[in-house]
Amino acid sequence: MKKRNSTIGVRCVRNEQGISVKRCCGSCAFRRLTKTGARICRLKERKVWRSNSCEWWEMNYSLTQAGKR
């Protein structure tokens, strides 16, 4: 059985230090994890998939700081 590549169509953006970050719900500032590990959008209050991205996507703080000393 073939593995499905879930990152097809995912765009990348660069932070201030030039590090490439995938633009998806996994890197979004509005992502929230439940106790069971499900990913929820704090804005929409709905379950999302790791490769999803919407117009409200914003890079989370830890990824904006990646690469700084």
C-alpha positions in Angstrom: 0.0 0.0 0.0 1.3 3.5 -0.9 1.7 6.2 1.7 -0.1 9.4 0.9 2.0 12.5 1.0 0.0 14.9 3.1 2.3 17.8 2.5 1.4 18.2 -1.2 0.4 21.8 -1.9 1.8 23.1 1.4 3.5 26.5 0.9 6.6 27.6 2.8 7.3 31.1 4.2 10.5 32.4 5.7 10.9 33.9 9.2 13.0 37.0 9.9 16.2 34.8 10.1 15.5 33.2 6.7 14.4 29.8 8.0 11.8 28.1 5.9 8.5 27.3 7.7 5.6 25.3 6.3 2.5 27.4 6.2 0.0 24.9 7.8 -2.1 24.5 10.9 0.8 22.9 12.6 2.8 26.1 12.5 -0.1 28.5 13.2 -0.3 30.8 16.2 -4.0 29.9 16.6 -3.5 26.1 16.8 -4.6 24.4 20.0 -4.1 20.8 21.0 -6.8 19.0 23.0 -6.0 16.4 25.8 -6.4 13.6 23.2 -4.0 15.3 20.8 -6.5 16.5 18.3 -5.6 19.8 16.6 -8.3 22.6 17.0 -8.3 26.1 15.5 -8.9 28.7 18.3 -10.6 31.0 15.8 -13.0 28.5 14.2 -13.3 26.1 17.2 -13.2 23.2 14.7 -10.9 20.2 14.2 -8.3 20.8 11.5 -5.8 18.6 9.7 -2.0 19.2 9.9 -1.7 20.3 6.2 -4.6 22.8 6.3 -4.0 26.5 6.0 -6.5 29.4 5.9 -6.4 33.1 5.3 -6.0 33.8 9.1 -2.8 31.8 9.3 -0.1 33.5 11.4 3.3 32.1 12.3 3.5 31.0 15.9 5.9 32.9 18.2 8.5 30.1 18.6 8.9 29.7 14.9 9.3 33.5 14.4 12.2 33.3 16.9 13.8 30.2 15.5 17.4 30.9 14.5 18.0 33.8 17.0 20.7 33.5 19.6 
